[in-house]
Amino acid sequence: MVMKMNKKEFIEELQIKTNYDEKKCILINNIIEEHFLIGKKNKEKIVNDIKEKLNISSNEADEIYNISIGIITKELKESIKHPFKSK
């Protein structure tokens, strides 16, 4: 079984890295899930959604996007390194 970060773990990690409350982190998670694929094409859409729904600046929204991508990328790298470990 591949290691897999669940939604709760992602939200908790996002809370730690952004210092946002759980409600905001759930909203960020939902925005990212809405766009399905994370990539350069969707980055602008995701950043704009975060900016609008959280009523924050473009720079803050971009930082949140980068933090989210960092969490997801870290988990993917761990899954690749240890494909048969389970959490």
RAVENGI-V733564 format. One record per backbone hydrogen bond with DSSP energy under -0.5 kcal/mol. CO is the residue of the C=O (numbers start at 0). NH is the residue of the N-H. E is the energy in kcal/mol with one decimal. If there is no record, write none. Layout:
co=CO nh=NH e=E
co=CO nh=NH e=E
//
This chain:
co=3 nh=5 e=-0.5
co=5 nh=9 e=-2.2
co=6 nh=10 e=-2.6
co=7 nh=11 e=-2.4
co=8 nh=12 e=-2.5
co=9 nh=13 e=-2.5
co=10 nh=14 e=-2.3
co=11 nh=15 e=-1.9
co=12 nh=16 e=-2.3
co=13 nh=17 e=-2.2
co=14 nh=18 e=-2.0
co=20 nh=24 e=-2.0
co=21 nh=25 e=-2.5
co=22 nh=26 e=-1.8
co=23 nh=27 e=-2.4
co=24 nh=28 e=-2.5
co=25 nh=29 e=-2.5
co=26 nh=30 e=-2.1
co=27 nh=31 e=-2.4
co=28 nh=32 e=-2.6
co=29 nh=33 e=-2.1
co=30 nh=34 e=-1.1
co=32 nh=35 e=-1.1
co=34 nh=36 e=-3.1
co=36 nh=38 e=-0.6
co=38 nh=42 e=-1.6
co=39 nh=43 e=-0.7
co=41 nh=45 e=-2.8
co=42 nh=46 e=-3.1
co=43 nh=47 e=-2.4
co=44 nh=48 e=-2.3
co=45 nh=49 e=-2.7
co=46 nh=50 e=-2.6
co=47 nh=51 e=-2.6
co=48 nh=52 e=-2.9
co=49 nh=53 e=-2.1
co=50 nh=54 e=-0.8
co=50 nh=55 e=-1.6
co=56 nh=60 e=-2.3
co=57 nh=61 e=-2.4
co=58 nh=62 e=-2.2
co=59 nh=63 e=-2.4
co=60 nh=64 e=-2.3
co=61 nh=65 e=-2.4
co=62 nh=66 e=-2.4
co=63 nh=67 e=-2.6
co=64 nh=68 e=-2.6
co=65 nh=69 e=-2.2
co=66 nh=70 e=-2.1
co=67 nh=71 e=-2.4
co=68 nh=72 e=-3.1
co=69 nh=73 e=-2.3
co=70 nh=74 e=-1.9
co=71 nh=75 e=-2.2
co=72 nh=76 e=-2.5
co=73 nh=77 e=-2.1
co=74 nh=78 e=-2.1
co=75 nh=79 e=-1.9
co=76 nh=80 e=-2.3
co=77 nh=81 e=-2.2
co=79 nh=82 e=-0.6
co=81 nh=2 e=-0.5
co=81 nh=84 e=-1.4
//
